[in-house]
Amino acid sequence: MEEKKLFHDRYFLERLLGRGSFAEVWQAKDTKTDVEVALKIYAPATGLDDHGLDVFAREFSIVVGANHENLLRPLHYDTCDRRPYLVLPYCRQGSLARRVGNFSEPEAWRLLRDVATGLAWLHAMNPPLIHQDIKPDNIMVADNGEFLITDFGVSTHLKSALRKSLSSAFVSAGTTAYMAPERFGKDNTPIMASDIYSLGATVFEMLTADVPFGSDGGLLQKKGAEVPELRGEWSAQLKKTVALCLSANPWERPTAAQLEQYARTALAGGTIRFAGEKSFLQRYRWPLLAALVILVCAVAGLAYNGHRIRQERLLSQQAEQRRQFNDSLLGVARLQAAQARRLTAEGDRHDEYYERAYLEAYDAYGLALSAVARMDSAARAALPAPLAGLGASLDSLRAKMSAAAAAFSEKAALFADDAAVSGEFQSRAAAVRERLRRTAPAASDGERKKTEPSKPQS
């Protein structure tokens, strides 16, 4: 390919923007519309065989229809002399590679928001489209400042077609410096979490001018290296978000949808509630309950030390203390029951990893039942309606959890040919079933009968 030449009788090649192992990108002018465009020409020197052309046509039929604001969507696909090419919008500001090491925190959050939004859209396709090569060169800056993902849709099948058709050596999928640890194992099938890792490495580089593990990428992490600290005066929320993206365990990384929400919260000036992060009450519920019990018992003990002539007053005080104790337990039960109902409703939306909300709701119901079990019989008999049916609510939740586990098992079987995806669903199903086997506190049938008020005989 040469500058100042007409390509395919239409596109005037103005200058070469970049060259990879199997494609060239040119700034060009469409002579029919007089519009500046970018041309990505595959196999520019040799062209492809018939099989390679068939694979390209089939694969890029999906890409051309990818209409999302954070994807640099191809305008046109065609072939010239057995060389497939894409016509793309021309971004005058170029790629992120021009800005490495010169990024502010608000820009980092906008980058996370825009790219995560685009990835969430790709990952939601059926079947999911894994980018496999998120890096600064593949993220363009639009004229309005938004960040756009490019070079998506280059699937494993398409790369295999290139490898077979080109005589030169072919670079493996992805760029090593941005590749996740799981990509270096025996089963190196790319998964959605691999794209999140690459995005984390990209943000790390934009802020520090260096990738987290040098040119070896996740290979060093697979050998035991820890995630380096994001040095600089960045917020704790940004440091934690990037560290989560770079987790060695792919299932500890946020999903693209979660990452988008984290970024939007930070840009709005809010405090991020990270997935799996426990609230203050969840972290300290047992010490607080124990302290409450100790305090009440101490007060009750002091009451018994009064003089005999004050026995009646002491008995009254004890009754009041017991009422306060029951009221405290009732407050705990109400709080946990409300938390359980909220989490159950959240799980009922069946968002990604919705079973986590069910698991937290299961624990919350257990705490509510445990608090009710500590009340005396009179207090239990006077329970308000929402708390009187705790056992039934827990049974309903257990049924939903069982259904979720069954659904994950079915999905694991459906994706049996994809070990990574199948394994993820098997792991999620096993986690739910394990929780169901470990009966929640005061949640067994026997204890529910003791904690729920008796019904009048008909």
Backbone torsions as a table, in degrees:
resi	resn	phi	psi	omega
1	MET	NA	138.9	-177.0
2	GLU	-128.5	149.8	175.9
3	GLU	-67.9	156.3	176.7
4	LYS	60.2	29.1	176.7
5	LYS	-118.1	155.3	178.0
6	LEU	-91.0	127.4	-179.6
7	PHE	-106.2	128.8	178.4
8	HIS	54.1	37.8	175.2
9	ASP	56.4	23.0	-177.5
10	ARG	-147.1	-40.8	-170.5
11	TYR	-103.5	118.8	179.2
12	PHE	-85.9	116.3	-176.0
13	LEU	-77.7	114.6	-176.9
14	GLU	-91.7	-48.7	177.3
15	ARG	-160.1	151.8	179.7
16	LEU	-79.1	124.2	179.7
17	LEU	-91.9	-29.8	-179.2
18	GLY	-175.5	157.7	-179.7
19	ARG	-139.3	129.2	175.8
20	GLY	-111.0	-166.6	-176.9
21	SER	-75.6	-18.0	-179.0
22	PHE	-140.6	12.7	179.8
23	ALA	-158.2	156.9	172.8
24	GLU	-122.8	146.5	177.0
25	VAL	-117.9	125.8	-177.2
26	TRP	-121.0	143.8	165.0
27	GLN	-82.9	129.2	-175.0
28	ALA	-142.9	165.3	175.3
29	LYS	-118.4	128.5	176.2
30	ASP	-76.3	109.0	-174.7
31	THR	-68.0	-17.6	179.1
32	LYS	-82.3	-29.1	-177.7
33	THR	-116.9	-9.2	-177.0
34	ASP	59.8	33.5	-179.8
35	VAL	-107.9	137.3	174.9
36	GLU	-73.3	130.7	179.5
37	VAL	-135.5	170.9	172.2
38	ALA	-114.7	132.6	177.6
39	LEU	-108.5	126.7	171.6
40	LYS	-107.4	110.6	-173.6
41	ILE	-108.1	119.1	-178.7
42	TYR	-89.7	146.6	179.5
43	ALA	47.0	54.5	-173.2
44	PRO	-64.7	-26.1	-175.7
45	ALA	-89.7	-36.4	-171.2
46	THR	-114.3	-24.0	-172.1
47	GLY	74.5	179.8	-177.4
48	LEU	-119.2	158.2	175.1
49	ASP	-78.3	179.2	-176.2
50	ASP	-60.9	-41.0	179.8
51	HIS	-62.5	-43.9	-179.9
52	GLY	-62.3	-40.4	178.5
53	LEU	-65.6	-38.4	178.2
54	ASP	-63.7	-43.6	179.7
55	VAL	-62.6	-44.3	179.4
56	PHE	-59.9	-46.9	-178.1
57	ALA	-61.1	-41.2	-178.3
58	ARG	-69.5	-44.8	-176.9
59	GLU	-68.7	-42.1	-173.9
60	PHE	-81.0	-8.1	171.2
61	SER	-63.3	-29.5	176.4
62	ILE	-75.4	-41.9	-175.3
63	VAL	-66.4	-41.8	-177.9
64	VAL	-61.6	-28.0	179.6
65	GLY	-89.5	3.5	-178.3
66	ALA	-78.0	93.8	-174.8
67	ASN	-105.0	93.9	178.5
68	HIS	-144.6	143.8	-173.3
69	GLU	-64.1	-21.3	-179.7
70	ASN	-106.0	17.7	174.0
71	LEU	-117.7	133.4	175.4
72	LEU	-79.9	87.7	-172.2
73	ARG	-74.5	129.3	176.3
74	PRO	-60.3	140.3	178.5
75	LEU	-84.4	-27.4	-174.1
76	HIS	-162.3	149.2	174.9
77	TYR	-128.6	137.2	178.7
78	ASP	-159.0	179.2	176.1
79	THR	-131.5	149.7	177.1
80	CYS	-139.5	118.0	-178.4
81	ASP	52.4	46.2	177.1
82	ARG	67.4	16.9	177.8
83	ARG	-110.3	109.1	177.3
84	PRO	-68.0	146.4	175.5
85	TYR	-148.3	154.2	177.0
86	LEU	-115.6	139.8	172.5
87	VAL	-100.0	120.1	-175.0
88	LEU	-120.6	154.2	172.6
89	PRO	-60.4	142.3	179.7
90	TYR	-88.7	122.2	178.7
91	CYS	-99.0	110.4	-174.2
92	ARG	-67.1	-26.8	-179.4
93	GLN	-83.5	-3.3	176.0
94	GLY	73.8	-155.6	-176.9
95	SER	-100.2	174.7	177.3
96	LEU	-62.8	-22.2	-176.9
97	ALA	-55.4	-25.4	179.3
98	ARG	-73.5	-18.2	-173.5
99	ARG	-109.8	9.5	-177.0
100	VAL	-55.4	128.3	177.9
101	GLY	79.9	3.1	-177.7
102	ASN	-129.8	59.8	-173.4
103	PHE	-128.3	140.8	174.6
104	SER	-95.1	168.5	179.1
105	GLU	-64.9	-43.7	176.8
106	PRO	-58.5	-36.8	177.9
107	GLU	-66.5	-36.8	178.8
108	ALA	-63.9	-41.6	178.5
109	TRP	-66.9	-37.9	178.0
110	ARG	-66.8	-37.2	176.6
111	LEU	-63.3	-45.9	178.1
112	LEU	-61.1	-43.5	-178.9
113	ARG	-62.6	-50.4	-174.2
114	ASP	-67.2	-46.6	-177.3
115	VAL	-70.6	-39.8	178.1
116	ALA	-63.6	-37.0	178.1
117	THR	-63.3	-44.8	177.6
118	GLY	-64.2	-41.5	179.6
119	LEU	-66.1	-38.4	178.6
120	ALA	-59.7	-37.9	178.9
121	TRP	-67.6	-45.0	179.2
122	LEU	-64.9	-42.2	-178.0
123	HIS	-68.9	-21.3	-179.4
124	ALA	-85.7	-5.0	178.8
125	MET	-67.4	161.9	-179.8
126	ASN	-121.3	105.1	0.3
127	PRO	-76.3	163.5	-179.7
128	PRO	-58.4	141.6	176.9
129	LEU	-101.4	112.7	179.0
130	ILE	-92.8	127.7	-176.4
131	HIS	-66.8	-49.5	177.0
132	GLN	79.0	-9.6	-176.3
133	ASP	-148.6	48.6	174.4
134	ILE	-70.1	125.4	178.3
135	LYS	-165.8	168.1	-177.0
136	PRO	-55.0	-37.7	-179.0
137	ASP	-64.1	-24.8	-176.3
138	ASN	-102.8	16.5	174.4
139	ILE	-124.0	114.0	-176.8
140	MET	-95.5	157.9	177.6
141	VAL	-107.4	115.7	-179.5
142	ALA	-72.4	166.9	-179.5
143	ASP	-61.9	-28.1	179.1
144	ASN	-88.6	5.6	176.7
145	GLY	91.9	-7.4	178.8
146	GLU	-73.9	157.2	-178.4
147	PHE	-101.3	133.7	-174.5
148	LEU	-122.5	134.1	176.4
149	ILE	-81.5	131.6	175.0
150	THR	-124.1	172.1	178.0
151	ASP	63.7	27.0	176.2
152	PHE	-88.0	161.4	179.0
153	GLY	87.6	1.5	176.4
154	VAL	-83.2	86.5	-172.2
155	SER	-75.8	172.3	177.2
156	THR	-62.2	-39.5	179.4
157	HIS	-63.1	-41.3	-179.3
158	LEU	-66.7	-40.4	178.5
159	LYS	-66.4	-35.6	176.8
160	SER	-63.5	-39.6	178.2
161	ALA	-63.4	-40.4	177.0
162	LEU	-63.3	-43.8	-177.5
163	ARG	-61.3	-38.8	-178.7
164	LYS	-75.3	-29.5	-174.7
165	SER	-88.2	-28.6	-177.0
166	LEU	-90.5	141.0	180.0
167	SER	-82.7	-23.4	-179.4
168	SER	-77.7	165.3	178.6
169	ALA	-64.0	145.0	-176.8
170	PHE	-111.7	129.8	179.0
171	VAL	-75.9	138.4	-177.7
172	SER	-65.8	162.7	-178.2
173	ALA	-58.5	133.2	177.1
174	GLY	86.9	166.8	176.2
175	THR	-111.2	124.6	-168.1
176	THR	-52.1	-41.3	-175.5
177	ALA	-62.3	-21.2	-176.9
178	TYR	-112.3	6.6	-175.4
179	MET	-87.0	139.4	-177.4
180	ALA	-74.4	159.9	-178.5
181	PRO	-56.3	-37.9	-175.7
182	GLU	-66.5	-17.5	179.2
183	ARG	-75.7	-7.1	-179.2
184	PHE	-106.6	11.4	-179.7
185	GLY	-95.8	-176.4	178.8
186	LYS	-63.1	-41.8	176.3
187	ASP	-100.9	90.3	-174.4
188	ASN	-98.3	28.2	178.3
189	THR	-61.7	127.2	179.2
190	PRO	-66.2	139.9	177.8
191	ILE	-126.7	168.7	-177.8
192	MET	-57.5	-38.5	-179.1
193	ALA	-63.7	-23.6	178.1
194	SER	-66.1	-37.4	176.7
195	ASP	-64.9	-36.8	179.3
196	ILE	-64.9	-41.1	177.4
197	TYR	-59.4	-47.4	-178.5
198	SER	-61.4	-37.7	177.1
199	LEU	-65.5	-40.9	176.9
200	GLY	-60.9	-42.9	178.1
201	ALA	-64.3	-36.6	179.2
202	THR	-65.7	-46.0	178.8
203	VAL	-63.2	-41.5	177.6
204	PHE	-55.8	-45.7	-178.3
205	GLU	-68.3	-39.2	-179.6
206	MET	-62.7	-31.5	-177.8
207	LEU	-86.7	-29.6	-172.3
208	THR	-116.8	-7.5	-177.1
209	ALA	71.8	14.3	178.5
210	ASP	-150.1	146.2	176.4
211	VAL	-77.3	155.2	-171.3
212	PRO	-63.5	-33.3	-175.8
213	PHE	-124.1	26.9	179.1
214	GLY	64.2	-158.9	-176.1
215	SER	-70.5	-14.0	-179.1
216	ASP	-83.0	-14.5	177.9
217	GLY	55.2	-141.7	-176.1
218	GLY	-66.3	-9.0	177.5
219	LEU	-60.9	-40.5	177.5
220	LEU	-65.3	-38.8	179.6
221	GLN	-64.9	-37.4	178.5
222	LYS	-63.4	-27.4	179.1
223	LYS	-88.6	3.9	174.5
224	GLY	113.8	-2.6	-178.7
225	ALA	-67.6	141.8	178.6
226	GLU	-87.1	156.5	178.6
227	VAL	-68.0	124.2	-179.3
228	PRO	-68.2	154.7	-179.7
229	GLU	-71.1	139.5	175.3
230	LEU	-78.2	94.3	-173.1
231	ARG	-75.4	144.7	-179.5
232	GLY	127.6	172.7	-177.5
233	GLU	-87.9	59.2	178.1
234	TRP	-96.2	155.7	-179.5
235	SER	-66.8	156.4	177.8
236	ALA	-62.5	-32.9	180.0
237	GLN	-66.1	-40.7	179.5
238	LEU	-68.2	-42.2	179.1
239	LYS	-60.8	-43.1	-178.7
240	LYS	-67.6	-39.4	-179.6
241	THR	-62.8	-46.3	179.3
242	VAL	-64.5	-40.9	179.3
243	ALA	-62.7	-39.8	177.8
244	LEU	-63.5	-40.8	177.8
245	CYS	-61.1	-31.8	-176.5
246	LEU	-95.3	15.2	179.2
247	SER	-59.1	139.7	178.4
248	ALA	-65.3	-37.0	178.3
249	ASN	-83.7	116.4	-176.3
250	PRO	-60.5	-27.9	-177.1
251	TRP	-78.9	-7.2	175.0
252	GLU	-90.9	-8.9	178.9
253	ARG	-80.1	149.7	176.0
254	PRO	-70.0	155.2	172.3
255	THR	-75.8	167.7	178.8
256	ALA	-60.9	-40.4	-180.0
257	ALA	-64.9	-41.4	178.1
258	GLN	-65.2	-41.6	-179.1
259	LEU	-63.8	-39.6	175.9
260	GLU	-59.8	-43.2	-179.4
261	GLN	-66.8	-40.3	176.9
262	TYR	-56.7	-47.3	-176.8
263	ALA	-64.9	-41.7	-179.6
264	ARG	-64.5	-38.5	178.0
265	THR	-63.3	-45.3	179.9
266	ALA	-64.0	-42.5	-179.9
267	LEU	-65.3	-27.4	177.9
268	ALA	-84.7	0.0	179.2
269	GLY	82.8	15.3	-178.1
270	GLY	-92.5	177.8	177.5
271	THR	-100.1	126.8	-176.1
272	ILE	-75.5	132.0	171.3
273	ARG	-99.9	97.6	-176.1
274	PHE	-70.0	143.3	-179.9
275	ALA	-58.3	134.0	179.2
276	GLY	84.3	-7.1	-179.4
277	GLU	-78.4	127.4	-176.1
278	LYS	-84.6	147.6	175.5
279	SER	-74.6	171.4	179.6
280	PHE	-59.0	-44.8	-178.8
281	LEU	-65.2	-38.2	178.7
282	GLN	-66.9	-37.0	-179.6
283	ARG	-71.6	-35.7	-171.3
284	TYR	-119.7	21.7	-173.9
285	ARG	-62.2	-42.6	-177.1
286	TRP	-71.6	-44.4	175.2
287	PRO	-60.1	-38.9	179.6
288	LEU	-66.4	-42.3	179.3
289	LEU	-65.4	-40.4	178.7
290	ALA	-64.3	-41.1	179.1
291	ALA	-64.1	-38.2	178.3
292	LEU	-63.6	-44.8	179.6
293	VAL	-63.1	-43.7	179.9
294	ILE	-62.2	-42.7	-178.8
295	LEU	-63.2	-46.6	-179.3
296	VAL	-63.4	-42.4	179.5
297	CYS	-63.8	-36.6	179.3
298	ALA	-65.4	-43.8	178.5
299	VAL	-63.5	-41.7	179.3
300	ALA	-63.6	-38.3	179.4
301	GLY	-63.9	-40.7	178.4
302	LEU	-63.2	-34.3	-178.2
303	ALA	-64.1	-31.9	-177.7
304	TYR	-75.9	-8.8	-176.3
305	ASN	-90.8	4.7	179.7
306	GLY	-72.4	171.6	-179.6
307	HIS	-71.6	153.3	-176.0
308	ARG	-62.0	-34.3	-178.2
309	ILE	-68.3	-12.5	178.7
310	ARG	-103.9	19.4	-174.7
311	GLN	-60.6	-42.0	-178.6
312	GLU	-63.4	-41.5	178.1
313	ARG	-65.7	-38.7	179.0
314	LEU	-63.4	-41.8	178.9
315	LEU	-62.0	-38.4	178.1
316	SER	-64.8	-41.1	178.6
317	GLN	-63.1	-40.9	179.7
318	GLN	-62.3	-41.2	178.9
319	ALA	-62.5	-40.0	179.2
320	GLU	-66.1	-41.4	178.5
321	GLN	-62.7	-40.3	178.4
322	ARG	-64.2	-38.5	177.4
323	ARG	-62.9	-42.3	177.8
324	GLN	-63.3	-40.3	178.4
325	PHE	-61.1	-46.4	178.2
326	ASN	-62.9	-39.3	178.9
327	ASP	-63.6	-39.3	178.1
328	SER	-62.9	-45.9	178.6
329	LEU	-64.4	-37.2	178.1
330	LEU	-63.0	-39.0	177.5
331	GLY	-62.9	-43.4	177.3
332	VAL	-61.7	-44.5	-179.1
333	ALA	-62.2	-43.9	179.5
334	ARG	-62.8	-44.1	-179.2
335	LEU	-61.4	-46.8	-178.3
336	GLN	-69.9	-36.8	178.5
337	ALA	-65.2	-41.9	177.6
338	ALA	-63.6	-41.3	176.8
339	GLN	-61.3	-41.5	-179.0
340	ALA	-64.7	-42.9	179.7
341	ARG	-65.0	-40.6	178.8
342	ARG	-62.6	-44.8	-179.5
343	LEU	-66.7	-37.5	177.5
344	THR	-62.6	-43.5	178.0
345	ALA	-63.0	-38.0	177.1
346	GLU	-63.2	-43.2	177.4
347	GLY	-65.3	-33.4	-178.7
348	ASP	-64.6	-17.2	177.4
349	ARG	-73.5	-15.3	177.6
350	HIS	56.7	40.8	169.6
351	ASP	-70.2	174.7	-178.7
352	GLU	-60.8	133.9	-178.3
353	TYR	61.0	38.4	-178.5
354	TYR	-63.8	-21.3	-177.1
355	GLU	-64.7	-21.9	178.8
356	ARG	-63.0	-37.5	176.4
357	ALA	-65.1	-39.5	177.3
358	TYR	-62.0	-41.3	-178.5
359	LEU	-64.0	-42.0	178.3
360	GLU	-67.4	-38.7	177.3
361	ALA	-62.8	-37.7	179.5
362	TYR	-60.7	-45.1	178.5
363	ASP	-65.1	-39.8	-179.0
364	ALA	-64.2	-40.8	176.1
365	TYR	-62.0	-38.8	178.7
366	GLY	-61.5	-41.1	178.7
367	LEU	-66.3	-40.0	178.9
368	ALA	-62.8	-44.5	179.2
369	LEU	-65.5	-36.6	178.6
370	SER	-64.1	-40.1	178.9
371	ALA	-66.5	-41.6	178.8
372	VAL	-63.4	-38.1	-178.5
373	ALA	-63.3	-26.6	-179.4
374	ARG	-82.0	-10.1	178.1
375	MET	-75.2	160.6	174.5
376	ASP	-78.6	169.5	-172.8
377	SER	-62.7	-36.0	-179.2
378	ALA	-65.9	-41.4	179.5
379	ALA	-66.6	-39.0	178.8
380	ARG	-65.9	-36.5	-179.8
381	ALA	-67.2	-23.2	-178.0
382	ALA	-101.3	17.6	-178.7
383	LEU	-60.8	141.0	174.6
384	PRO	-66.2	158.8	-174.0
385	ALA	-53.8	-44.3	-177.9
386	PRO	-60.4	-29.8	-179.7
387	LEU	-89.5	-24.9	-179.3
388	ALA	-64.6	-26.0	-178.4
389	GLY	-101.2	25.8	-178.7
390	LEU	-59.4	-41.8	-178.4
391	GLY	-61.2	-43.8	179.3
392	ALA	-65.0	-38.9	178.1
393	SER	-63.3	-40.4	178.8
394	LEU	-65.4	-40.9	177.7
395	ASP	-60.5	-41.2	178.7
396	SER	-62.8	-42.1	178.7
397	LEU	-64.5	-41.4	178.7
398	ARG	-60.1	-36.9	178.3
399	ALA	-65.7	-40.8	177.8
400	LYS	-64.9	-39.9	179.2
401	MET	-65.4	-40.8	177.7
402	SER	-62.9	-41.1	178.4
403	ALA	-64.2	-39.4	178.6
404	ALA	-63.5	-44.6	179.5
405	ALA	-61.3	-41.3	178.8
406	ALA	-64.2	-39.8	179.6
407	ALA	-64.7	-39.7	179.6
408	PHE	-66.7	-38.2	178.0
409	SER	-63.3	-40.5	178.2
410	GLU	-64.2	-41.2	178.5
411	LYS	-66.3	-35.5	177.5
412	ALA	-62.1	-41.0	178.2
413	ALA	-68.9	-37.1	-179.6
414	LEU	-64.1	-36.7	-179.8
415	PHE	-101.1	34.0	-175.9
416	ALA	-60.4	-27.3	-179.8
417	ASP	-80.1	-7.0	176.8
418	ASP	-116.0	96.3	-171.4
419	ALA	-58.3	-38.8	-176.9
420	ALA	-67.1	-49.2	-179.1
421	VAL	-66.3	-43.4	179.0
422	SER	-61.7	-41.9	179.7
423	GLY	-64.0	-36.5	178.6
424	GLU	-62.0	-46.8	-178.9
425	PHE	-66.7	-36.7	176.9
426	GLN	-63.0	-40.9	179.7
427	SER	-64.2	-40.5	179.7
428	ARG	-67.0	-40.3	178.0
429	ALA	-64.1	-41.5	-179.2
430	ALA	-64.7	-37.6	-179.9
431	ALA	-63.7	-40.7	179.8
432	VAL	-67.6	-45.3	-178.0
433	ARG	-65.8	-35.5	179.0
434	GLU	-64.5	-40.2	179.0
435	ARG	-65.4	-37.7	178.9
436	LEU	-66.7	-33.5	178.1
437	ARG	-70.7	-33.3	178.3
438	ARG	-88.0	93.4	-173.5
439	THR	-56.5	133.6	179.1
440	ALA	-64.6	154.1	179.5
441	PRO	-53.6	129.7	177.2
442	ALA	58.7	25.2	-175.8
443	ALA	-108.1	0.0	178.8
444	SER	-71.3	162.8	-177.5
445	ASP	-57.2	-43.8	-178.3
446	GLY	-61.2	-45.0	-177.3
447	GLU	-72.9	-31.7	177.5
448	ARG	-62.6	-37.6	179.4
449	LYS	-65.1	-32.8	-179.2
450	LYS	-76.9	-30.3	-174.3
451	THR	-92.2	-19.8	177.8
452	GLU	-90.1	144.2	-179.8
453	PRO	-64.4	145.3	179.7
454	SER	-72.8	146.8	179.4
455	LYS	-91.5	144.4	178.9
456	PRO	-66.2	146.3	178.6
457	GLN	-70.2	138.2	179.4
458	SER	-81.0	NA	NA
